[in-house]
Amino acid sequence: MSPPQGSECFAVSEKGYLYAKSIQKQLVGLGFTDRGVKDGSHLYVVSNTQAPAVLVESFFVDSRSDCDRFDSLGIEKIAEAIFKGICEAA
């Protein structure tokens, strides 16, 4: 069985989902497999805050293809994609 690959975002609130969808779109635009936006109500970091919160899983470190994509893009491109996603949703 091959390891999972791609990016996914977790959110709880309506506003959080808007941010998550926008961030996810940007990460998929970099070539990562779209694992979608998921319910993060079971995750402390997004369910125990008053502000809109998103947990971003940008890629899987145990996926060779994800790591290769990360190596070719660099952390700045991934950070920029998350930034663009936040700005577009705001």
GUPAPA-306286 format. One record per atom (N, C-alpha, C): residue number from 0; residue in one letter; chain; atom name; x, y, z. Coordinates in steps of 0.2 Angstrom, whole numbers, plus 5000, padded with zeros to 4 digits. Layout:
<rec nr="NUM" rest="A" kette="A" atom="CA" east="X" north="Y" up="Z"/>
...
This chain:
<rec nr="0" rest="M" kette="A" atom="N" east="5004" north="4994" up="5000"/>
<rec nr="0" rest="M" kette="A" atom="CA" east="5000" north="5000" up="5000"/>
<rec nr="0" rest="M" kette="A" atom="C" east="5004" north="5006" up="5000"/>
<rec nr="1" rest="S" kette="A" atom="N" east="5003" north="5011" up="4995"/>
<rec nr="1" rest="S" kette="A" atom="CA" east="5007" north="5017" up="4995"/>
<rec nr="1" rest="S" kette="A" atom="C" east="5005" north="5022" up="5000"/>
<rec nr="2" rest="P" kette="A" atom="N" east="5009" north="5026" up="5002"/>
<rec nr="2" rest="P" kette="A" atom="CA" east="5007" north="5031" up="5007"/>
<rec nr="2" rest="P" kette="A" atom="C" east="5003" north="5036" up="5004"/>
<rec nr="3" rest="P" kette="A" atom="N" east="4999" north="5040" up="5008"/>
<rec nr="3" rest="P" kette="A" atom="CA" east="4995" north="5045" up="5005"/>
<rec nr="3" rest="P" kette="A" atom="C" east="4999" north="5051" up="5003"/>
<rec nr="4" rest="Q" kette="A" atom="N" east="4996" north="5055" up="4998"/>
<rec nr="4" rest="Q" kette="A" atom="CA" east="5000" north="5060" up="4995"/>
<rec nr="4" rest="Q" kette="A" atom="C" east="4995" north="5066" up="4994"/>
<rec nr="5" rest="G" kette="A" atom="N" east="4998" north="5072" up="4994"/>
<rec nr="5" rest="G" kette="A" atom="CA" east="4994" north="5078" up="4992"/>
<rec nr="5" rest="G" kette="A" atom="C" east="4993" north="5083" up="4998"/>
<rec nr="6" rest="S" kette="A" atom="N" east="4989" north="5087" up="4997"/>
<rec nr="6" rest="S" kette="A" atom="CA" east="4987" north="5092" up="5002"/>
<rec nr="6" rest="S" kette="A" atom="C" east="4980" north="5092" up="5005"/>
<rec nr="7" rest="E" kette="A" atom="N" east="4979" north="5094" up="5011"/>
<rec nr="7" rest="E" kette="A" atom="CA" east="4972" north="5094" up="5014"/>
<rec nr="7" rest="E" kette="A" atom="C" east="4972" north="5100" up="5019"/>
<rec nr="8" rest="C" kette="A" atom="N" east="4966" north="5102" up="5020"/>
<rec nr="8" rest="C" kette="A" atom="CA" east="4965" north="5108" up="5025"/>
<rec nr="8" rest="C" kette="A" atom="C" east="4959" north="5105" up="5030"/>
<rec nr="9" rest="F" kette="A" atom="N" east="4960" north="5107" up="5036"/>
<rec nr="9" rest="F" kette="A" atom="CA" east="4955" north="5106" up="5041"/>
<rec nr="9" rest="F" kette="A" atom="C" east="4952" north="5112" up="5044"/>
<rec nr="10" rest="A" kette="A" atom="N" east="4945" north="5113" up="5044"/>
<rec nr="10" rest="A" kette="A" atom="CA" east="4942" north="5119" up="5047"/>
<rec nr="10" rest="A" kette="A" atom="C" east="4936" north="5117" up="5051"/>
<rec nr="11" rest="V" kette="A" atom="N" east="4933" north="5122" up="5055"/>
<rec nr="11" rest="V" kette="A" atom="CA" east="4927" north="5120" up="5058"/>
<rec nr="11" rest="V" kette="A" atom="C" east="4922" north="5125" up="5057"/>
<rec nr="12" rest="S" kette="A" atom="N" east="4923" north="5132" up="5057"/>
<rec nr="12" rest="S" kette="A" atom="CA" east="4918" north="5137" up="5056"/>
<rec nr="12" rest="S" kette="A" atom="C" east="4917" north="5138" up="5049"/>
<rec nr="13" rest="E" kette="A" atom="N" east="4912" north="5142" up="5047"/>
<rec nr="13" rest="E" kette="A" atom="CA" east="4910" north="5144" up="5040"/>
<rec nr="13" rest="E" kette="A" atom="C" east="4916" north="5148" up="5037"/>
<rec nr="14" rest="K" kette="A" atom="N" east="4918" north="5153" up="5041"/>
<rec nr="14" rest="K" kette="A" atom="CA" east="4924" north="5157" up="5039"/>
<rec nr="14" rest="K" kette="A" atom="C" east="4930" north="5153" up="5038"/>
<rec nr="15" rest="G" kette="A" atom="N" east="4931" north="5148" up="5043"/>
<rec nr="15" rest="G" kette="A" atom="CA" east="4937" north="5144" up="5042"/>
<rec nr="15" rest="G" kette="A" atom="C" east="4937" north="5140" up="5036"/>
<rec nr="16" rest="Y" kette="A" atom="N" east="4931" north="5137" up="5034"/>
<rec nr="16" rest="Y" kette="A" atom="CA" east="4930" north="5133" up="5028"/>
<rec nr="16" rest="Y" kette="A" atom="C" east="4932" north="5138" up="5022"/>
<rec nr="17" rest="L" kette="A" atom="N" east="4929" north="5144" up="5022"/>
<rec nr="17" rest="L" kette="A" atom="CA" east="4931" north="5149" up="5016"/>
<rec nr="17" rest="L" kette="A" atom="C" east="4939" north="5149" up="5015"/>
<rec nr="18" rest="Y" kette="A" atom="N" east="4942" north="5150" up="5021"/>
<rec nr="18" rest="Y" kette="A" atom="CA" east="4949" north="5151" up="5020"/>
<rec nr="18" rest="Y" kette="A" atom="C" east="4952" north="5144" up="5018"/>
<rec nr="19" rest="A" kette="A" atom="N" east="4950" north="5139" up="5021"/>
<rec nr="19" rest="A" kette="A" atom="CA" east="4953" north="5132" up="5019"/>
<rec nr="19" rest="A" kette="A" atom="C" east="4952" north="5131" up="5012"/>
<rec nr="20" rest="K" kette="A" atom="N" east="4946" north="5132" up="5009"/>
<rec nr="20" rest="K" kette="A" atom="CA" east="4945" north="5131" up="5002"/>
<rec nr="20" rest="K" kette="A" atom="C" east="4950" north="5135" up="4997"/>
<rec nr="21" rest="S" kette="A" atom="N" east="4951" north="5141" up="4999"/>
<rec nr="21" rest="S" kette="A" atom="CA" east="4955" north="5145" up="4995"/>
<rec nr="21" rest="S" kette="A" atom="C" east="4962" north="5143" up="4996"/>
<rec nr="22" rest="I" kette="A" atom="N" east="4965" north="5142" up="5002"/>
<rec nr="22" rest="I" kette="A" atom="CA" east="4971" north="5139" up="5003"/>
<rec nr="22" rest="I" kette="A" atom="C" east="4972" north="5133" up="4999"/>
<rec nr="23" rest="Q" kette="A" atom="N" east="4967" north="5128" up="4999"/>
<rec nr="23" rest="Q" kette="A" atom="CA" east="4968" north="5122" up="4996"/>
<rec nr="23" rest="Q" kette="A" atom="C" east="4969" north="5123" up="4989"/>
<rec nr="24" rest="K" kette="A" atom="N" east="4965" north="5127" up="4986"/>
<rec nr="24" rest="K" kette="A" atom="CA" east="4965" north="5129" up="4979"/>
<rec nr="24" rest="K" kette="A" atom="C" east="4972" north="5131" up="4977"/>
<rec nr="25" rest="Q" kette="A" atom="N" east="4975" north="5135" up="4981"/>
<rec nr="25" rest="Q" kette="A" atom="CA" east="4982" north="5137" up="4979"/>
<rec nr="25" rest="Q" kette="A" atom="C" east="4987" north="5131" up="4979"/>
<rec nr="26" rest="L" kette="A" atom="N" east="4987" north="5127" up="4984"/>
<rec nr="26" rest="L" kette="A" atom="CA" east="4991" north="5121" up="4985"/>
<rec nr="26" rest="L" kette="A" atom="C" east="4990" north="5117" up="4979"/>
<rec nr="27" rest="V" kette="A" atom="N" east="4984" north="5115" up="4977"/>
<rec nr="27" rest="V" kette="A" atom="CA" east="4983" north="5111" up="4972"/>
<rec nr="27" rest="V" kette="A" atom="C" east="4986" north="5114" up="4965"/>
<rec nr="28" rest="G" kette="A" atom="N" east="4986" north="5120" up="4965"/>
<rec nr="28" rest="G" kette="A" atom="CA" east="4988" north="5124" up="4959"/>
<rec nr="28" rest="G" kette="A" atom="C" east="4996" north="5123" up="4958"/>
<rec nr="29" rest="L" kette="A" atom="N" east="4999" north="5121" up="4964"/>
<rec nr="29" rest="L" kette="A" atom="CA" east="5006" north="5120" up="4964"/>
<rec nr="29" rest="L" kette="A" atom="C" east="5008" north="5113" up="4961"/>
<rec nr="30" rest="G" kette="A" atom="N" east="5002" north="5109" up="4961"/>
<rec nr="30" rest="G" kette="A" atom="CA" east="5003" north="5102" up="4958"/>
<rec nr="30" rest="G" kette="A" atom="C" east="5002" north="5096" up="4963"/>
<rec nr="31" rest="F" kette="A" atom="N" east="5000" north="5098" up="4969"/>
<rec nr="31" rest="F" kette="A" atom="CA" east="4999" north="5093" up="4974"/>
<rec nr="31" rest="F" kette="A" atom="C" east="4992" north="5090" up="4973"/>
<rec nr="32" rest="T" kette="A" atom="N" east="4991" north="5084" up="4975"/>
<rec nr="32" rest="T" kette="A" atom="CA" east="4985" north="5080" up="4974"/>
<rec nr="32" rest="T" kette="A" atom="C" east="4980" north="5084" up="4979"/>
<rec nr="33" rest="D" kette="A" atom="N" east="4974" north="5085" up="4977"/>
<rec nr="33" rest="D" kette="A" atom="CA" east="4968" north="5088" up="4981"/>
<rec nr="33" rest="D" kette="A" atom="C" east="4965" north="5083" up="4985"/>
<rec nr="34" rest="R" kette="A" atom="N" east="4967" north="5083" up="4992"/>
<rec nr="34" rest="R" kette="A" atom="CA" east="4963" north="5079" up="4997"/>
<rec nr="34" rest="R" kette="A" atom="C" east="4957" north="5082" up="5000"/>
<rec nr="35" rest="G" kette="A" atom="N" east="4956" north="5088" up="4998"/>
<rec nr="35" rest="G" kette="A" atom="CA" east="4950" north="5092" up="5000"/>
<rec nr="35" rest="G" kette="A" atom="C" east="4951" north="5096" up="5007"/>
<rec nr="36" rest="V" kette="A" atom="N" east="4945" north="5099" up="5008"/>
<rec nr="36" rest="V" kette="A" atom="CA" east="4944" north="5102" up="5014"/>
<rec nr="36" rest="V" kette="A" atom="C" east="4940" north="5098" up="5019"/>
<rec nr="37" rest="K" kette="A" atom="N" east="4942" north="5097" up="5025"/>
<rec nr="37" rest="K" kette="A" atom="CA" east="4939" north="5092" up="5029"/>
<rec nr="37" rest="K" kette="A" atom="C" east="4937" north="5095" up="5036"/>
<rec nr="38" rest="D" kette="A" atom="N" east="4932" north="5091" up="5039"/>
<rec nr="38" rest="D" kette="A" atom="CA" east="4930" north="5094" up="5046"/>
<rec nr="38" rest="D" kette="A" atom="C" east="4935" north="5093" up="5051"/>
<rec nr="39" rest="G" kette="A" atom="N" east="4937" north="5098" up="5054"/>
<rec nr="39" rest="G" kette="A" atom="CA" east="4942" north="5098" up="5059"/>
<rec nr="39" rest="G" kette="A" atom="C" east="4940" north="5098" up="5066"/>
<rec nr="40" rest="S" kette="A" atom="N" east="4933" north="5097" up="5067"/>
<rec nr="40" rest="S" kette="A" atom="CA" east="4930" north="5097" up="5074"/>
<rec nr="40" rest="S" kette="A" atom="C" east="4934" north="5093" up="5079"/>
<rec nr="41" rest="H" kette="A" atom="N" east="4937" north="5088" up="5077"/>
<rec nr="41" rest="H" kette="A" atom="CA" east="4941" north="5083" up="5081"/>
<rec nr="41" rest="H" kette="A" atom="C" east="4948" north="5085" up="5083"/>
<rec nr="42" rest="L" kette="A" atom="N" east="4950" north="5091" up="5080"/>
<rec nr="42" rest="L" kette="A" atom="CA" east="4957" north="5093" up="5081"/>
<rec nr="42" rest="L" kette="A" atom="C" east="4957" north="5099" up="5086"/>
<rec nr="43" rest="Y" kette="A" atom="N" east="4960" north="5099" up="5091"/>
<rec nr="43" rest="Y" kette="A" atom="CA" east="4960" north="5104" up="5096"/>
<rec nr="43" rest="Y" kette="A" atom="C" east="4962" north="5111" up="5093"/>
<rec nr="44" rest="V" kette="A" atom="N" east="4967" north="5111" up="5089"/>
<rec nr="44" rest="V" kette="A" atom="CA" east="4970" north="5118" up="5086"/>
<rec nr="44" rest="V" kette="A" atom="C" east="4965" north="5122" up="5082"/>
<rec nr="45" rest="V" kette="A" atom="N" east="4960" north="5118" up="5079"/>
<rec nr="45" rest="V" kette="A" atom="CA" east="4955" north="5122" up="5075"/>
<rec nr="45" rest="V" kette="A" atom="C" east="4948" north="5122" up="5079"/>
<rec nr="46" rest="S" kette="A" atom="N" east="4947" north="5118" up="5084"/>
<rec nr="46" rest="S" kette="A" atom="CA" east="4940" north="5118" up="5087"/>
<rec nr="46" rest="S" kette="A" atom="C" east="4940" north="5122" up="5093"/>
<rec nr="47" rest="N" kette="A" atom="N" east="4946" north="5124" up="5096"/>
<rec nr="47" rest="N" kette="A" atom="CA" east="4946" north="5127" up="5102"/>
<rec nr="47" rest="N" kette="A" atom="C" east="4949" north="5134" up="5101"/>
<rec nr="48" rest="T" kette="A" atom="N" east="4947" north="5138" up="5097"/>
<rec nr="48" rest="T" kette="A" atom="CA" east="4948" north="5145" up="5096"/>
<rec nr="48" rest="T" kette="A" atom="C" east="4942" north="5149" up="5094"/>
<rec nr="49" rest="Q" kette="A" atom="N" east="4942" north="5155" up="5095"/>
<rec nr="49" rest="Q" kette="A" atom="CA" east="4937" north="5160" up="5094"/>
<rec nr="49" rest="Q" kette="A" atom="C" east="4937" north="5162" up="5087"/>
<rec nr="50" rest="A" kette="A" atom="N" east="4943" north="5163" up="5084"/>
<rec nr="50" rest="A" kette="A" atom="CA" east="4945" north="5165" up="5077"/>
<rec nr="50" rest="A" kette="A" atom="C" east="4944" north="5160" up="5072"/>
<rec nr="51" rest="P" kette="A" atom="N" east="4943" north="5162" up="5066"/>
<rec nr="51" rest="P" kette="A" atom="CA" east="4943" north="5157" up="5061"/>
<rec nr="51" rest="P" kette="A" atom="C" east="4950" north="5153" up="5061"/>
<rec nr="52" rest="A" kette="A" atom="N" east="4950" north="5147" up="5060"/>
<rec nr="52" rest="A" kette="A" atom="CA" east="4956" north="5143" up="5061"/>
<rec nr="52" rest="A" kette="A" atom="C" east="4956" north="5138" up="5055"/>
<rec nr="53" rest="V" kette="A" atom="N" east="4962" north="5137" up="5052"/>
<rec nr="53" rest="V" kette="A" atom="CA" east="4963" north="5132" up="5047"/>
<rec nr="53" rest="V" kette="A" atom="C" east="4970" north="5128" up="5049"/>
<rec nr="54" rest="L" kette="A" atom="N" east="4969" north="5121" up="5049"/>
<rec nr="54" rest="L" kette="A" atom="CA" east="4975" north="5117" up="5049"/>
<rec nr="54" rest="L" kette="A" atom="C" east="4977" north="5115" up="5042"/>
<rec nr="55" rest="V" kette="A" atom="N" east="4983" north="5117" up="5040"/>
<rec nr="55" rest="V" kette="A" atom="CA" east="4985" north="5116" up="5033"/>
<rec nr="55" rest="V" kette="A" atom="C" east="4990" north="5110" up="5033"/>
<rec nr="56" rest="E" kette="A" atom="N" east="4988" north="5105" up="5030"/>
<rec nr="56" rest="E" kette="A" atom="CA" east="4993" north="5099" up="5028"/>
<rec nr="56" rest="E" kette="A" atom="C" east="4995" north="5100" up="5021"/>
<rec nr="57" rest="S" kette="A" atom="N" east="5001" north="5103" up="5020"/>
<rec nr="57" rest="S" kette="A" atom="CA" east="5003" north="5105" up="5014"/>
<rec nr="57" rest="S" kette="A" atom="C" east="5005" north="5099" up="5009"/>
<rec nr="58" rest="F" kette="A" atom="N" east="5008" north="5094" up="5013"/>
<rec nr="58" rest="F" kette="A" atom="CA" east="5010" north="5088" up="5009"/>
<rec nr="58" rest="F" kette="A" atom="C" east="5012" north="5083" up="5014"/>
<rec nr="59" rest="F" kette="A" atom="N" east="5013" north="5077" up="5012"/>
<rec nr="59" rest="F" kette="A" atom="CA" east="5015" north="5071" up="5016"/>
<rec nr="59" rest="F" kette="A" atom="C" east="5023" north="5070" up="5015"/>
<rec nr="60" rest="V" kette="A" atom="N" east="5026" north="5070" up="5021"/>
<rec nr="60" rest="V" kette="A" atom="CA" east="5033" north="5069" up="5021"/>
<rec nr="60" rest="V" kette="A" atom="C" east="5035" north="5062" up="5019"/>
<rec nr="61" rest="D" kette="A" atom="N" east="5030" north="5057" up="5020"/>
<rec nr="61" rest="D" kette="A" atom="CA" east="5032" north="5050" up="5018"/>
<rec nr="61" rest="D" kette="A" atom="C" east="5030" north="5048" up="5011"/>
<rec nr="62" rest="S" kette="A" atom="N" east="5028" north="5053" up="5007"/>
<rec nr="62" rest="S" kette="A" atom="CA" east="5027" north="5052" up="5000"/>
<rec nr="62" rest="S" kette="A" atom="C" east="5033" north="5055" up="4996"/>
<rec nr="63" rest="R" kette="A" atom="N" east="5036" north="5050" up="4993"/>
<rec nr="63" rest="R" kette="A" atom="CA" east="5042" north="5052" up="4989"/>
<rec nr="63" rest="R" kette="A" atom="C" east="5040" north="5058" up="4983"/>
<rec nr="64" rest="S" kette="A" atom="N" east="5034" north="5057" up="4980"/>
<rec nr="64" rest="S" kette="A" atom="CA" east="5032" north="5062" up="4975"/>
<rec nr="64" rest="S" kette="A" atom="C" east="5030" north="5069" up="4978"/>
<rec nr="65" rest="D" kette="A" atom="N" east="5027" north="5069" up="4984"/>
<rec nr="65" rest="D" kette="A" atom="CA" east="5026" north="5075" up="4988"/>
<rec nr="65" rest="D" kette="A" atom="C" east="5033" north="5078" up="4990"/>
<rec nr="66" rest="C" kette="A" atom="N" east="5037" north="5074" up="4992"/>
<rec nr="66" rest="C" kette="A" atom="CA" east="5044" north="5077" up="4994"/>
<rec nr="66" rest="C" kette="A" atom="C" east="5048" north="5080" up="4988"/>
<rec nr="67" rest="D" kette="A" atom="N" east="5047" north="5076" up="4983"/>
<rec nr="67" rest="D" kette="A" atom="CA" east="5051" north="5079" up="4976"/>
<rec nr="67" rest="D" kette="A" atom="C" east="5048" north="5085" up="4974"/>
<rec nr="68" rest="R" kette="A" atom="N" east="5041" north="5086" up="4974"/>
<rec nr="68" rest="R" kette="A" atom="CA" east="5038" north="5092" up="4973"/>
<rec nr="68" rest="R" kette="A" atom="C" east="5040" north="5098" up="4977"/>
<rec nr="69" rest="F" kette="A" atom="N" east="5040" north="5096" up="4984"/>
<rec nr="69" rest="F" kette="A" atom="CA" east="5042" north="5101" up="4989"/>
<rec nr="69" rest="F" kette="A" atom="C" east="5049" north="5103" up="4987"/>
<rec nr="70" rest="D" kette="A" atom="N" east="5054" north="5099" up="4986"/>
<rec nr="70" rest="D" kette="A" atom="CA" east="5061" north="5100" up="4984"/>
<rec nr="70" rest="D" kette="A" atom="C" east="5061" north="5105" up="4978"/>
<rec nr="71" rest="S" kette="A" atom="N" east="5057" north="5103" up="4973"/>
<rec nr="71" rest="S" kette="A" atom="CA" east="5058" north="5107" up="4967"/>
<rec nr="71" rest="S" kette="A" atom="C" east="5054" north="5114" up="4968"/>
<rec nr="72" rest="L" kette="A" atom="N" east="5049" north="5115" up="4972"/>
<rec nr="72" rest="L" kette="A" atom="CA" east="5046" north="5121" up="4973"/>
<rec nr="72" rest="L" kette="A" atom="C" east="5050" north="5126" up="4978"/>
<rec nr="73" rest="G" kette="A" atom="N" east="5052" north="5123" up="4984"/>
<rec nr="73" rest="G" kette="A" atom="CA" east="5054" north="5126" up="4990"/>
<rec nr="73" rest="G" kette="A" atom="C" east="5049" north="5129" up="4994"/>
<rec nr="74" rest="I" kette="A" atom="N" east="5051" north="5130" up="5000"/>
<rec nr="74" rest="I" kette="A" atom="CA" east="5046" north="5132" up="5006"/>
<rec nr="74" rest="I" kette="A" atom="C" east="5043" north="5139" up="5004"/>
<rec nr="75" rest="E" kette="A" atom="N" east="5046" north="5143" up="5001"/>
<rec nr="75" rest="E" kette="A" atom="CA" east="5044" north="5150" up="4999"/>
<rec nr="75" rest="E" kette="A" atom="C" east="5038" north="5149" up="4995"/>
<rec nr="76" rest="K" kette="A" atom="N" east="5038" north="5145" up="4990"/>
<rec nr="76" rest="K" kette="A" atom="CA" east="5032" north="5144" up="4985"/>
<rec nr="76" rest="K" kette="A" atom="C" east="5026" north="5142" up="4989"/>
<rec nr="77" rest="I" kette="A" atom="N" east="5027" north="5137" up="4994"/>
<rec nr="77" rest="I" kette="A" atom="CA" east="5021" north="5134" up="4998"/>
<rec nr="77" rest="I" kette="A" atom="C" east="5019" north="5140" up="5002"/>
<rec nr="78" rest="A" kette="A" atom="N" east="5023" north="5143" up="5006"/>
<rec nr="78" rest="A" kette="A" atom="CA" east="5021" north="5149" up="5010"/>
<rec nr="78" rest="A" kette="A" atom="C" east="5017" north="5154" up="5006"/>
<rec nr="79" rest="E" kette="A" atom="N" east="5019" north="5156" up="5000"/>
<rec nr="79" rest="E" kette="A" atom="CA" east="5016" north="5160" up="4996"/>
<rec nr="79" rest="E" kette="A" atom="C" east="5009" north="5158" up="4994"/>
<rec nr="80" rest="A" kette="A" atom="N" east="5008" north="5152" up="4992"/>
<rec nr="80" rest="A" kette="A" atom="CA" east="5002" north="5149" up="4991"/>
<rec nr="80" rest="A" kette="A" atom="C" east="4997" north="5150" up="4997"/>
<rec nr="81" rest="I" kette="A" atom="N" east="4999" north="5148" up="5003"/>
<rec nr="81" rest="I" kette="A" atom="CA" east="4995" north="5149" up="5009"/>
<rec nr="81" rest="I" kette="A" atom="C" east="4993" north="5156" up="5010"/>
<rec nr="82" rest="F" kette="A" atom="N" east="4998" north="5161" up="5009"/>
<rec nr="82" rest="F" kette="A" atom="CA" east="4997" north="5168" up="5009"/>
<rec nr="82" rest="F" kette="A" atom="C" east="4992" north="5170" up="5004"/>
<rec nr="83" rest="K" kette="A" atom="N" east="4992" north="5168" up="4998"/>
<rec nr="83" rest="K" kette="A" atom="CA" east="4988" north="5170" up="4993"/>
<rec nr="83" rest="K" kette="A" atom="C" east="4981" north="5167" up="4994"/>
<rec nr="84" rest="G" kette="A" atom="N" east="4980" north="5161" up="4997"/>
<rec nr="84" rest="G" kette="A" atom="CA" east="4974" north="5158" up="4999"/>
<rec nr="84" rest="G" kette="A" atom="C" east="4970" north="5162" up="5004"/>
<rec nr="85" rest="I" kette="A" atom="N" east="4974" north="5165" up="5009"/>
<rec nr="85" rest="I" kette="A" atom="CA" east="4971" north="5169" up="5014"/>
<rec nr="85" rest="I" kette="A" atom="C" east="4969" north="5175" up="5012"/>
<rec nr="86" rest="C" kette="A" atom="N" east="4973" north="5179" up="5008"/>
<rec nr="86" rest="C" kette="A" atom="CA" east="4971" north="5185" up="5005"/>
<rec nr="86" rest="C" kette="A" atom="C" east="4965" north="5185" up="5000"/>
<rec nr="87" rest="E" kette="A" atom="N" east="4965" north="5179" up="4996"/>
<rec nr="87" rest="E" kette="A" atom="CA" east="4959" north="5179" up="4992"/>
<rec nr="87" rest="E" kette="A" atom="C" east="4952" north="5178" up="4996"/>
<rec nr="88" rest="A" kette="A" atom="N" east="4953" north="5174" up="5002"/>
<rec nr="88" rest="A" kette="A" atom="CA" east="4947" north="5173" up="5006"/>
<rec nr="88" rest="A" kette="A" atom="C" east="4945" north="5179" up="5010"/>
<rec nr="89" rest="A" kette="A" atom="N" east="4950" north="5183" up="5011"/>
<rec nr="89" rest="A" kette="A" atom="CA" east="4948" north="5188" up="5016"/>
<rec nr="89" rest="A" kette="A" atom="C" east="4944" north="5194" up="5013"/>
